[in-house]
Amino acid sequence: MLSVFGGPSMMLTDFNKKKFGWGVEYFPHYGLSQNFSVGLLAGYNALRTEQNPPLKNPPYSYLKVHAIPLALIGSWHFTSSRALSPFIYAG
């Protein structure tokens, strides 16, 4: 099974302007039993924030981070035999 997550995200910092960045994560997973599956979560996120007016220390006013998350995930599906199956995952 393949799950795809995506959308806006925000970096929380001490800078005073919050800006939205975009990201996407892919989660291919394999069912080990009817309710439990294991998979690999990977993706890309671009997060940013800005300070206006610029501070003296640090000497920059704009911060941008490119993140590539990678994690081994286990997920538990509560109602795996139905069309809508809520689940939780950890990893």
Backbone as JSON, one array per atom type, in Angstrom:
{
  "sequence": "MLSVFGGPSMMLTDFNKKKFGWGVEYFPHYGLSQNFSVGLLAGYNALRTEQNPPLKNPPYSYLKVHAIPLALIGSWHFTSSRALSPFIYAG",
  "N": [[0.84, -1.16, 0.0], [0.42, 2.32, -0.62], [0.79, 5.44, 0.81], [0.31, 8.96, 0.66], [1.3, 12.04, 1.88], [0.85, 15.52, 2.15], [1.28, 19.12, 1.92], [0.91, 22.44, 3.39], [3.37, 23.68, 5.73], [4.78, 24.97, 8.79], [7.55, 26.64, 10.2], [8.42, 26.98, 13.52], [9.89, 29.53, 15.15], [11.99, 32.01, 16.81], [11.89, 34.2, 15.21], [10.0, 36.95, 13.8], [8.2, 36.85, 11.63], [6.1, 34.54, 10.36], [6.16, 32.06, 7.9], [4.66, 30.05, 5.4], [5.74, 26.89, 4.27], [6.18, 24.27, 1.87], [5.6, 20.75, 1.61], [6.05, 17.21, 1.05], [5.35, 13.81, 1.72], [6.04, 10.38, 1.35], [4.76, 7.17, 1.9], [5.26, 4.1, 1.62], [4.01, 0.98, 2.56], [3.89, -2.3, 4.04], [1.69, -4.91, 4.76], [1.93, -6.83, 7.62], [0.22, -8.26, 9.17], [-3.38, -8.54, 9.5], [-4.04, -6.17, 10.79], [-1.65, -4.77, 11.31], [1.06, -2.98, 9.91], [4.24, -2.36, 8.3], [6.48, 0.16, 7.25], [8.32, 2.5, 5.15], [8.93, 5.82, 5.61], [9.4, 8.64, 3.67], [10.44, 11.81, 2.35], [10.16, 15.32, 1.37], [10.67, 18.58, 2.55], [10.3, 22.12, 2.61], [11.06, 24.62, 4.65], [10.52, 27.87, 6.06], [11.28, 31.14, 7.45], [11.19, 34.57, 8.63], [12.8, 37.62, 9.74], [11.85, 40.86, 10.53], [12.29, 44.13, 11.42], [15.73, 43.3, 10.52], [17.76, 41.52, 12.91], [20.66, 42.28, 14.97], [22.22, 40.2, 15.89], [21.43, 37.01, 15.23], [23.28, 37.67, 12.15], [21.64, 37.54, 9.91], [18.48, 37.8, 8.19], [16.66, 36.06, 7.21], [15.59, 32.72, 7.2], [15.91, 29.52, 5.93], [15.1, 26.15, 5.51], [15.83, 23.05, 4.12], [14.46, 19.98, 4.31], [14.82, 16.47, 4.49], [13.01, 14.02, 5.41], [13.3, 10.74, 6.81], [12.2, 7.66, 7.83], [11.59, 4.61, 9.62], [8.53, 3.07, 9.94], [5.88, 1.82, 11.94], [2.51, 0.81, 11.72], [-0.82, 0.73, 13.03], [-3.89, -0.47, 12.15], [-7.18, 0.2, 12.86], [-9.75, -0.65, 11.91], [-9.44, -2.61, 9.66], [-10.84, -4.06, 7.72], [-12.76, -2.48, 6.56], [-13.93, 0.17, 4.33], [-13.15, 2.74, 5.11], [-10.49, 3.22, 7.14], [-9.26, 4.09, 10.04], [-6.03, 4.84, 11.46], [-3.07, 4.58, 13.53], [0.34, 5.6, 13.75], [3.81, 5.0, 14.46], [7.29, 5.63, 14.86]],
  "CA": [[0.0, 0.0, 0.0], [1.17, 3.56, -0.67], [0.11, 6.63, 1.31], [1.0, 10.19, 0.33], [0.92, 13.18, 2.71], [1.44, 16.75, 1.63], [0.6, 20.35, 2.24], [1.72, 23.5, 3.99], [3.92, 23.51, 7.07], [5.33, 26.22, 9.3], [8.64, 26.51, 11.15], [8.23, 27.83, 14.7], [11.17, 30.07, 15.62], [11.87, 33.31, 17.48], [11.73, 35.25, 14.21], [8.65, 37.48, 13.96], [7.32, 36.59, 10.49], [5.93, 33.12, 10.08], [5.85, 31.82, 6.5], [4.36, 28.66, 5.09], [6.53, 26.16, 3.3], [5.46, 23.11, 1.36], [6.29, 19.48, 1.73], [5.34, 15.99, 0.67], [5.94, 12.59, 2.28], [5.56, 9.13, 0.78], [4.76, 6.14, 2.94], [4.93, 2.75, 1.18], [4.05, 0.06, 3.69], [3.53, -3.68, 3.77], [0.92, -5.49, 5.86], [2.45, -8.06, 8.23], [-0.98, -8.96, 9.61], [-4.56, -7.81, 9.04], [-4.11, -4.85, 11.41], [-0.34, -4.14, 11.52], [1.93, -2.89, 8.74], [5.54, -1.72, 8.47], [6.84, 0.86, 6.03], [9.39, 3.49, 5.14], [8.42, 7.17, 5.36], [10.43, 9.5, 3.09], [9.83, 12.97, 1.73], [10.91, 16.56, 1.21], [10.0, 19.76, 3.11], [11.01, 23.39, 2.54], [10.54, 25.45, 5.73], [11.16, 29.19, 6.06], [10.83, 32.18, 8.38], [11.88, 35.84, 8.36], [12.82, 38.64, 10.79], [11.75, 42.2, 9.97], [13.6, 44.44, 10.83], [16.77, 42.31, 10.86], [18.45, 41.62, 14.19], [22.12, 42.38, 14.87], [22.79, 38.87, 16.1], [22.28, 36.62, 14.11], [23.4, 38.7, 11.13], [20.77, 37.27, 8.76], [17.08, 38.09, 8.47], [15.83, 35.04, 6.57], [16.05, 31.37, 7.49], [15.23, 28.51, 5.1], [15.6, 24.81, 5.76], [15.36, 21.97, 3.26], [14.52, 18.77, 5.12], [14.49, 15.2, 3.85], [12.75, 13.06, 6.48], [13.38, 9.31, 6.49], [11.9, 6.93, 9.08], [10.94, 3.3, 9.59], [7.26, 3.31, 10.62], [4.91, 0.75, 12.17], [1.16, 1.39, 11.83], [-1.89, -0.14, 13.5], [-5.16, -0.14, 11.53], [-8.23, -0.21, 13.79], [-10.81, -1.35, 11.19], [-8.78, -2.88, 8.38], [-11.73, -4.7, 6.75], [-13.73, -1.5, 6.06], [-13.43, 1.1, 3.33], [-12.47, 3.8, 5.87], [-9.76, 2.54, 8.19], [-8.35, 4.96, 10.79], [-4.84, 4.15, 11.95], [-2.02, 5.34, 14.19], [1.65, 5.08, 13.41], [4.94, 5.46, 15.26], [8.55, 5.13, 14.34]],
  "C": [[0.89, 1.23, 0.0], [0.3, 4.69, -0.16], [0.96, 7.84, 0.95], [0.42, 11.3, 1.2], [1.54, 14.42, 2.1], [0.65, 17.96, 2.07], [1.51, 21.36, 2.89], [2.22, 23.12, 5.38], [4.57, 24.82, 7.49], [6.43, 25.92, 10.32], [8.38, 27.47, 12.31], [9.59, 28.23, 15.24], [10.91, 31.36, 16.38], [11.77, 34.47, 16.49], [10.26, 35.69, 14.18], [7.73, 37.28, 12.77], [7.28, 35.1, 10.22], [5.51, 32.96, 8.62], [5.59, 30.34, 6.3], [5.34, 28.12, 4.06], [5.72, 24.95, 2.87], [6.3, 21.86, 1.5], [5.42, 18.33, 1.28], [6.09, 14.8, 1.29], [5.26, 11.37, 1.66], [5.73, 8.04, 1.82], [4.34, 4.8, 2.34], [5.03, 1.8, 2.37], [3.47, -1.29, 3.29], [2.82, -4.26, 4.99], [1.53, -6.8, 6.36], [1.32, -8.91, 8.79], [-2.17, -8.14, 9.12], [-4.61, -6.39, 9.6], [-2.78, -4.11, 11.51], [0.46, -4.13, 10.22], [3.21, -2.13, 9.1], [5.9, -1.04, 7.15], [7.96, 1.85, 6.24], [8.78, 4.83, 4.75], [9.57, 8.02, 4.84], [9.75, 10.69, 2.43], [10.77, 14.14, 1.59], [10.07, 17.7, 1.77], [10.89, 20.97, 2.95], [10.35, 24.31, 3.56], [11.26, 26.79, 5.73], [10.52, 30.12, 7.08], [11.65, 33.43, 8.13], [11.78, 36.76, 9.56], [12.8, 40.02, 10.13], [11.46, 43.18, 11.09], [14.64, 43.41, 11.28], [17.4, 42.59, 12.22], [19.96, 41.77, 13.97], [22.78, 41.01, 15.02], [21.65, 37.88, 16.15], [22.26, 37.66, 13.0], [22.5, 38.49, 9.9], [19.32, 37.52, 9.17], [16.14, 37.01, 7.95], [16.42, 33.67, 6.84], [15.24, 30.39, 6.66], [15.91, 27.17, 5.32], [14.99, 23.85, 4.75], [15.55, 20.68, 4.04], [14.12, 17.56, 4.29], [14.27, 14.17, 4.96], [12.82, 11.62, 5.96], [13.18, 8.55, 7.79], [11.29, 5.57, 8.77], [9.7, 3.4, 10.48], [6.49, 1.99, 10.78], [3.53, 1.37, 12.34], [0.15, 0.31, 12.21], [-3.2, 0.37, 12.93], [-6.29, -0.7, 12.4], [-9.33, -1.03, 13.11], [-10.33, -1.67, 9.79], [-9.71, -3.49, 7.33], [-12.77, -3.75, 6.17], [-13.08, -0.55, 5.07], [-12.67, 2.26, 3.98], [-11.82, 3.16, 7.08], [-8.84, 3.51, 8.91], [-7.16, 4.16, 11.35], [-3.97, 5.13, 12.73], [-0.68, 4.76, 13.75], [2.71, 5.72, 14.29], [6.21, 4.9, 14.64], [9.66, 6.12, 14.51]]
}
